[in-house]
Amino acid sequence: MDAANLSWASAPLNRIQAAQGRKDNEETTQLQVPVVDLAEPDEVAARKMRAACEDYGFFYVANHGVSQQLVNEQFQASKQFFTQPLEAKLKLKANRGNRGYFPFGTGSAKNPFTQEDRKEAFNAYGFETEDEDEPFHGHNKWPAESAVPGFRATMERYYGAMHSVAQRVLRLLALALDLPAGFFEERFSRPVANIRAVHYIAGQPSNAEQGIFGVGPHTDWGALTILATDNERGLQICVGSTWIDVDPRPGMFVVNLGDMVDRWTNGRFRSTLHRVVNTSERFSTPFFMAANWDAELAVLPSCQVAGQPVQTSPAVTCGAWLTMRRTAEYDKRRRMVEEESAVTQQLPALASPHIRAQ
């Protein structure tokens, strides 16, 4: 594994660790994440997207073309899945390919500096392979139709809708970078993309000082994330030295850039730290899109400015990048556990939280 690239893959961990102690600020939390209206002319929408990507790395999308009925149906399907008995969900426990059910407290590999995430989740990808031993590969693990009627069909329809929105966002992203509108099409013709149904469980509030979150501070590994959420607050992003709320807005999705775009643009377009602070039961459904497995991640020519250094490491493929991020962060957590073991071995063991079957 290339040492320079592995070092760059570990760099987001330093940003995460630095953000752990940042406090909320009343004035700063009033900042508003911008809105990009997909019904506006491309040049107008691209200009707004450029400003949002440079300043926030987050924006809302309006007039995206996905019906509210479909959004509601996927949330209903998600709730039906999570209300199954725990033993039924555990039969679908996620495999090495990151597909299937993640029980409460098992999904915090992105942030080794906090406690386990206070959520449960279900992952399904838009592609399947026969190689069950490779990260991000293998077969999806759907519940039986008799157990959760319509779940698979609904989530697959929703995946298709999100894929279409993502293609429109990528078109505007290219224009925002002064590239041809179709620049990213070849790089995302076979994307590593997945949909994730998430349930933040009632009675598990966050406590930032104790490192307890619905999802701890992190950046996303891929290129784009498109988020649908219910009416409950929880998502926060780190702007400057403070955390600000990104509240649900009717009829809109929240979009954020991942590390791949940050890498392509030499840091011009931001992959922003974000977290989920639980206050009550909450449901959300992010759609994550990374590039083709063999797509090259190298600084784009339009983002190489004369006289300015290239901040990122030499070119690497999407598949290698995803694997390196996974390796860097799992290894960091393992080392931290080993270092703390001598201190904690004489302390009484903490009881695992009891999760009542929904």
DOKE-773929 format. One record per residue (C-alpha): x, y, z; residue in three letters. Coordinates in steps of 0.1 Angstrom, whole numbers, plus 5000, padded with zeros to 4 digits. Layout:
{{X; Y; Z}; "ALA"}
...
This chain:
{{5000; 5000; 5000}; "MET"}
{{5014; 5034; 4990}; "ASP"}
{{5027; 5052; 5021}; "ALA"}
{{5018; 5087; 5008}; "ALA"}
{{4983; 5077; 4999}; "ASN"}
{{4978; 5059; 5032}; "LEU"}
{{4990; 5090; 5050}; "SER"}
{{4965; 5111; 5031}; "TRP"}
{{4938; 5085; 5039}; "ALA"}
{{4945; 5090; 5076}; "SER"}
{{4944; 5128; 5074}; "ALA"}
{{4907; 5131; 5080}; "PRO"}
{{4912; 5114; 5113}; "LEU"}
{{4933; 5144; 5125}; "ASN"}
{{4904; 5167; 5115}; "ARG"}
{{4880; 5146; 5134}; "ILE"}
{{4901; 5145; 5165}; "GLN"}
{{4906; 5182; 5165}; "ALA"}
{{4868; 5188; 5162}; "ALA"}
{{4860; 5167; 5193}; "GLN"}
{{4863; 5196; 5217}; "GLY"}
{{4847; 5223; 5196}; "ARG"}
{{4817; 5240; 5212}; "LYS"}
{{4784; 5253; 5198}; "ASP"}
{{4781; 5291; 5194}; "ASN"}
{{4747; 5308; 5194}; "GLU"}
{{4757; 5333; 5168}; "GLU"}
{{4774; 5309; 5144}; "THR"}
{{4746; 5283; 5146}; "THR"}
{{4723; 5308; 5129}; "GLN"}
{{4742; 5303; 5096}; "LEU"}
{{4721; 5289; 5068}; "GLN"}
{{4732; 5262; 5045}; "VAL"}
{{4725; 5274; 5009}; "PRO"}
{{4698; 5260; 4986}; "VAL"}
{{4705; 5249; 4950}; "VAL"}
{{4673; 5249; 4929}; "ASP"}
{{4676; 5222; 4902}; "LEU"}
{{4648; 5239; 4883}; "ALA"}
{{4669; 5270; 4877}; "GLU"}
{{4690; 5274; 4845}; "PRO"}
{{4722; 5253; 4847}; "ASP"}
{{4745; 5283; 4848}; "GLU"}
{{4726; 5298; 4877}; "VAL"}
{{4724; 5266; 4897}; "ALA"}
{{4761; 5258; 4890}; "ALA"}
{{4771; 5292; 4903}; "ARG"}
{{4752; 5287; 4935}; "LYS"}
{{4766; 5252; 4939}; "MET"}
{{4802; 5265; 4934}; "ARG"}
{{4797; 5289; 4963}; "ALA"}
{{4781; 5263; 4985}; "ALA"}
{{4809; 5238; 4978}; "CYS"}
{{4836; 5262; 4985}; "GLU"}
{{4821; 5277; 5017}; "ASP"}
{{4802; 5247; 5033}; "TYR"}
{{4806; 5215; 5014}; "GLY"}
{{4768; 5211; 5021}; "PHE"}
{{4737; 5224; 5004}; "PHE"}
{{4700; 5217; 5000}; "TYR"}
{{4686; 5207; 4967}; "VAL"}
{{4651; 5218; 4958}; "ALA"}
{{4629; 5208; 4928}; "ASN"}
{{4648; 5175; 4925}; "HIS"}
{{4620; 5156; 4908}; "GLY"}
{{4615; 5129; 4935}; "VAL"}
{{4579; 5127; 4947}; "SER"}
{{4571; 5131; 4983}; "GLN"}
{{4550; 5100; 4981}; "GLN"}
{{4581; 5079; 4973}; "LEU"}
{{4601; 5096; 5001}; "VAL"}
{{4572; 5088; 5025}; "ASN"}
{{4570; 5052; 5012}; "GLU"}
{{4607; 5045; 5018}; "GLN"}
{{4604; 5059; 5053}; "PHE"}
{{4574; 5037; 5060}; "GLN"}
{{4593; 5007; 5046}; "ALA"}
{{4623; 5015; 5068}; "SER"}
{{4601; 5017; 5099}; "LYS"}
{{4586; 4983; 5091}; "GLN"}
{{4621; 4968; 5088}; "PHE"}
{{4633; 4982; 5121}; "PHE"}
{{4602; 4972; 5140}; "THR"}
{{4610; 4935; 5134}; "GLN"}
{{4623; 4915; 5164}; "PRO"}
{{4660; 4919; 5169}; "LEU"}
{{4666; 4882; 5163}; "GLU"}
{{4650; 4886; 5129}; "ALA"}
{{4672; 4915; 5120}; "LYS"}
{{4704; 4898; 5132}; "LEU"}
{{4698; 4871; 5106}; "LYS"}
{{4708; 4898; 5081}; "LEU"}
{{4738; 4911; 5100}; "LYS"}
{{4762; 4930; 5078}; "ALA"}
{{4790; 4911; 5061}; "ASN"}
{{4825; 4921; 5050}; "ARG"}
{{4809; 4937; 5020}; "GLY"}
{{4792; 4963; 5042}; "ASN"}
{{4757; 4949; 5032}; "ARG"}
{{4729; 4941; 5055}; "GLY"}
{{4719; 4950; 5091}; "TYR"}
{{4741; 4969; 5115}; "PHE"}
{{4728; 4965; 5151}; "PRO"}
{{4728; 4993; 5176}; "PHE"}
{{4763; 5004; 5185}; "GLY"}
{{4782; 4987; 5156}; "THR"}
{{4786; 5015; 5131}; "GLY"}
{{4813; 5039; 5143}; "SER"}
{{4843; 5028; 5123}; "ALA"}
{{4844; 5062; 5106}; "LYS"}
{{4853; 5079; 5140}; "ASN"}
{{4876; 5060; 5164}; "PRO"}
{{4876; 5089; 5189}; "PHE"}
{{4839; 5085; 5201}; "THR"}
{{4818; 5058; 5216}; "GLN"}
{{4798; 5035; 5194}; "GLU"}
{{4771; 5052; 5173}; "ASP"}
{{4736; 5053; 5189}; "ARG"}
{{4718; 5039; 5159}; "LYS"}
{{4709; 5008; 5139}; "GLU"}
{{4711; 5007; 5101}; "ALA"}
{{4705; 4986; 5069}; "PHE"}
{{4728; 4989; 5039}; "ASN"}
{{4721; 4978; 5003}; "ALA"}
{{4743; 4985; 4972}; "TYR"}
{{4733; 4991; 4936}; "GLY"}
{{4756; 4963; 4924}; "PHE"}
{{4763; 4928; 4934}; "GLU"}
{{4793; 4905; 4929}; "THR"}
{{4803; 4869; 4936}; "GLU"}
{{4833; 4879; 4957}; "ASP"}
{{4820; 4879; 4993}; "GLU"}
{{4854; 4884; 5009}; "ASP"}
{{4863; 4918; 4994}; "GLU"}
{{4853; 4950; 5011}; "PRO"}
{{4822; 4967; 4995}; "PHE"}
{{4816; 4936; 4974}; "HIS"}
{{4792; 4906; 4976}; "GLY"}
{{4754; 4902; 4976}; "HIS"}
{{4728; 4924; 4993}; "ASN"}
{{4710; 4908; 5023}; "LYS"}
{{4673; 4916; 5019}; "TRP"}
{{4647; 4904; 5043}; "PRO"}
{{4622; 4879; 5030}; "ALA"}
{{4591; 4894; 5013}; "GLU"}
{{4569; 4876; 5038}; "SER"}
{{4588; 4893; 5067}; "ALA"}
{{4587; 4929; 5054}; "VAL"}
{{4563; 4931; 5024}; "PRO"}
{{4574; 4955; 4998}; "GLY"}
{{4606; 4966; 5015}; "PHE"}
{{4631; 4955; 4988}; "ARG"}
{{4610; 4969; 4959}; "ALA"}
{{4604; 5002; 4977}; "THR"}
{{4641; 5007; 4986}; "MET"}
{{4652; 4997; 4951}; "GLU"}
{{4628; 5023; 4936}; "ARG"}
{{4642; 5049; 4960}; "TYR"}
{{4678; 5040; 4951}; "TYR"}
{{4669; 5045; 4914}; "GLY"}
{{4654; 5079; 4922}; "ALA"}
{{4685; 5090; 4942}; "MET"}
{{4708; 5078; 4915}; "HIS"}
{{4690; 5101; 4891}; "SER"}
{{4693; 5131; 4914}; "VAL"}
{{4730; 5123; 4919}; "ALA"}
{{4736; 5124; 4881}; "GLN"}
{{4720; 5159; 4880}; "ARG"}
{{4742; 5171; 4909}; "VAL"}
{{4773; 5157; 4892}; "LEU"}
{{4764; 5176; 4860}; "ARG"}
{{4762; 5209; 4879}; "LEU"}
{{4793; 5200; 4899}; "LEU"}
{{4812; 5197; 4866}; "ALA"}
{{4799; 5231; 4854}; "LEU"}
{{4808; 5246; 4888}; "ALA"}
{{4844; 5235; 4881}; "LEU"}
{{4843; 5250; 4846}; "ASP"}
{{4843; 5215; 4831}; "LEU"}
{{4820; 5201; 4804}; "PRO"}
{{4787; 5191; 4818}; "ALA"}
{{4793; 5154; 4811}; "GLY"}
{{4828; 5153; 4826}; "PHE"}
{{4819; 5129; 4854}; "PHE"}
{{4797; 5106; 4834}; "GLU"}
{{4825; 5081; 4826}; "GLU"}
{{4838; 5081; 4861}; "ARG"}
{{4803; 5072; 4875}; "PHE"}
{{4791; 5048; 4849}; "SER"}
{{4793; 5019; 4874}; "ARG"}
{{4794; 5037; 4908}; "PRO"}
{{4801; 5022; 4942}; "VAL"}
{{4768; 5035; 4955}; "ALA"}
{{4745; 5024; 4984}; "ASN"}
{{4714; 5033; 5002}; "ILE"}
{{4713; 5032; 5040}; "ARG"}
{{4681; 5032; 5061}; "ALA"}
{{4690; 5045; 5096}; "VAL"}
{{4671; 5044; 5129}; "HIS"}
{{4682; 5066; 5158}; "TYR"}
{{4666; 5049; 5187}; "ILE"}
{{4644; 5067; 5213}; "ALA"}
{{4659; 5070; 5247}; "GLY"}
{{4695; 5072; 5235}; "GLN"}
{{4703; 5110; 5236}; "PRO"}
{{4736; 5123; 5225}; "SER"}
{{4762; 5138; 5249}; "ASN"}
{{4790; 5156; 5230}; "ALA"}
{{4812; 5160; 5261}; "GLU"}
{{4811; 5123; 5267}; "GLN"}
{{4816; 5115; 5230}; "GLY"}
{{4781; 5100; 5226}; "ILE"}
{{4765; 5107; 5192}; "PHE"}
{{4739; 5093; 5169}; "GLY"}
{{4769; 5094; 5145}; "VAL"}
{{4802; 5108; 5156}; "GLY"}
{{4821; 5135; 5137}; "PRO"}
{{4833; 5123; 5104}; "HIS"}
{{4837; 5130; 5067}; "THR"}
{{4822; 5107; 5040}; "ASP"}
{{4845; 5085; 5021}; "TRP"}
{{4828; 5088; 4987}; "GLY"}
{{4819; 5116; 4963}; "ALA"}
{{4783; 5126; 4971}; "LEU"}
{{4758; 5119; 4999}; "THR"}
{{4721; 5128; 4994}; "ILE"}
{{4701; 5127; 5026}; "LEU"}
{{4664; 5124; 5033}; "ALA"}
{{4654; 5127; 5069}; "THR"}
{{4621; 5129; 5088}; "ASP"}
{{4611; 5161; 5106}; "ASN"}
{{4634; 5156; 5136}; "GLU"}
{{4666; 5177; 5140}; "ARG"}
{{4700; 5161; 5145}; "GLY"}
{{4724; 5168; 5116}; "LEU"}
{{4752; 5193; 5124}; "GLN"}
{{4782; 5204; 5103}; "ILE"}
{{4815; 5219; 5115}; "CYS"}
{{4820; 5254; 5100}; "VAL"}
{{4852; 5271; 5111}; "GLY"}
{{4854; 5263; 5148}; "SER"}
{{4818; 5257; 5155}; "THR"}
{{4790; 5232; 5149}; "TRP"}
{{4758; 5245; 5131}; "ILE"}
{{4725; 5228; 5127}; "ASP"}
{{4713; 5216; 5093}; "VAL"}
{{4675; 5213; 5099}; "ASP"}
{{4651; 5194; 5077}; "PRO"}
{{4634; 5215; 5050}; "ARG"}
{{4602; 5203; 5034}; "PRO"}
{{4606; 5189; 4999}; "GLY"}
{{4643; 5192; 4999}; "MET"}
{{4673; 5168; 5003}; "PHE"}
{{4706; 5176; 5020}; "VAL"}
{{4736; 5170; 4998}; "VAL"}
{{4772; 5170; 5010}; "ASN"}
{{4805; 5164; 4993}; "LEU"}
{{4828; 5135; 5002}; "GLY"}
{{4865; 5131; 5004}; "ASP"}
{{4868; 5121; 4967}; "MET"}
{{4856; 5155; 4955}; "VAL"}
{{4879; 5171; 4980}; "ASP"}
{{4907; 5151; 4965}; "ARG"}
{{4898; 5158; 4929}; "TRP"}
{{4895; 5196; 4935}; "THR"}
{{4927; 5198; 4956}; "ASN"}
{{4906; 5210; 4986}; "GLY"}
{{4888; 5237; 4967}; "ARG"}
{{4854; 5220; 4972}; "PHE"}
{{4851; 5209; 5008}; "ARG"}
{{4845; 5175; 5024}; "SER"}
{{4830; 5189; 5057}; "THR"}
{{4830; 5172; 5091}; "LEU"}
{{4795; 5164; 5102}; "HIS"}
{{4777; 5145; 5130}; "ARG"}
{{4743; 5136; 5143}; "VAL"}
{{4732; 5147; 5178}; "VAL"}
{{4702; 5127; 5190}; "ASN"}
{{4674; 5143; 5210}; "THR"}
{{4646; 5118; 5201}; "SER"}
{{4638; 5089; 5178}; "GLU"}
{{4647; 5098; 5143}; "ARG"}
{{4648; 5081; 5108}; "PHE"}
{{4670; 5091; 5079}; "SER"}
{{4680; 5076; 5046}; "THR"}
{{4713; 5087; 5031}; "PRO"}
{{4723; 5077; 4995}; "PHE"}
{{4761; 5074; 4992}; "PHE"}
{{4778; 5076; 4958}; "MET"}
{{4815; 5069; 4951}; "ALA"}
{{4830; 5067; 4916}; "ALA"}
{{4836; 5035; 4896}; "ASN"}
{{4858; 5011; 4914}; "TRP"}
{{4886; 5016; 4889}; "ASP"}
{{4881; 5054; 4885}; "ALA"}
{{4913; 5074; 4891}; "GLU"}
{{4913; 5100; 4919}; "LEU"}
{{4939; 5126; 4910}; "ALA"}
{{4937; 5164; 4912}; "VAL"}
{{4918; 5177; 4882}; "LEU"}
{{4937; 5200; 4858}; "PRO"}
{{4912; 5229; 4864}; "SER"}
{{4921; 5227; 4901}; "CYS"}
{{4958; 5228; 4896}; "GLN"}
{{4968; 5265; 4901}; "VAL"}
{{5002; 5277; 4890}; "ALA"}
{{5023; 5285; 4920}; "GLY"}
{{5001; 5266; 4944}; "GLN"}
{{5011; 5231; 4957}; "PRO"}
{{4990; 5201; 4951}; "VAL"}
{{4978; 5192; 4986}; "GLN"}
{{4968; 5156; 4979}; "THR"}
{{4989; 5125; 4972}; "SER"}
{{4995; 5109; 4938}; "PRO"}
{{4967; 5093; 4919}; "ALA"}
{{4949; 5063; 4934}; "VAL"}
{{4918; 5044; 4922}; "THR"}
{{4884; 5047; 4939}; "CYS"}
{{4885; 5011; 4951}; "GLY"}
{{4920; 5015; 4966}; "ALA"}
{{4909; 5047; 4983}; "TRP"}
{{4879; 5032; 4999}; "LEU"}
{{4900; 5003; 5011}; "THR"}
{{4927; 5026; 5025}; "MET"}
{{4901; 5047; 5043}; "ARG"}
{{4886; 5016; 5058}; "ARG"}
{{4921; 5003; 5068}; "THR"}
{{4933; 5036; 5082}; "ALA"}
{{4903; 5041; 5105}; "GLU"}
{{4899; 5005; 5116}; "TYR"}
{{4937; 5004; 5124}; "ASP"}
{{4934; 5037; 5143}; "LYS"}
{{4906; 5023; 5165}; "ARG"}
{{4925; 4990; 5171}; "ARG"}
{{4956; 5009; 5182}; "ARG"}
{{4936; 5032; 5205}; "MET"}
{{4920; 5001; 5221}; "VAL"}
{{4954; 4985; 5226}; "GLU"}
{{4968; 5017; 5242}; "GLU"}
{{4939; 5020; 5266}; "GLU"}
{{4937; 4984; 5276}; "SER"}
{{4963; 4988; 5303}; "ALA"}
{{4944; 5016; 5319}; "VAL"}
{{4910; 5000; 5317}; "THR"}
{{4917; 4964; 5326}; "GLN"}
{{4913; 4971; 5363}; "GLN"}
{{4881; 4990; 5359}; "LEU"}
{{4847; 4973; 5362}; "PRO"}
{{4832; 4963; 5329}; "ALA"}
{{4804; 4985; 5316}; "LEU"}
{{4771; 4967; 5309}; "ALA"}
{{4760; 4968; 5272}; "SER"}
{{4728; 4988; 5267}; "PRO"}
{{4697; 4966; 5266}; "HIS"}
{{4678; 4970; 5233}; "ILE"}
{{4642; 4960; 5235}; "ARG"}
{{4630; 4944; 5203}; "ALA"}
{{4608; 4970; 5186}; "GLN"}
